[in-house]
Amino acid sequence: MGYSVLKLTREHKKVWEEKRTKEIALAKITRPQLLDTMAQQKFTLKKVQANQIIHLSGPVASDVEKVVNKDIAKKDL
């Protein structure tokens, strides 16, 4: 009984260490700097410039009144 517990304990530690190693590797692979570099080099994507950002605004007050008057639920707005 003692040897089987020892064997299982060693196996558990080995599996736990493999899991930890894989989690660290995943964190390294998916870090934002690496993804950014990969996007620029492999997919020829470029960083966004301030003049490229499109600001979206909500509906104009007159449009909201029209929607409310048509008995549409507020959750659908």
Secondary structure, DSSP 4 states (H G I P E B T S, - for coil): -HHHHHHHHHHHHHHHHHHHHHHHHHHHHT-HHHHHHHHHHHS---PPPGGG--------HHHHHHHHHTT--GGG-
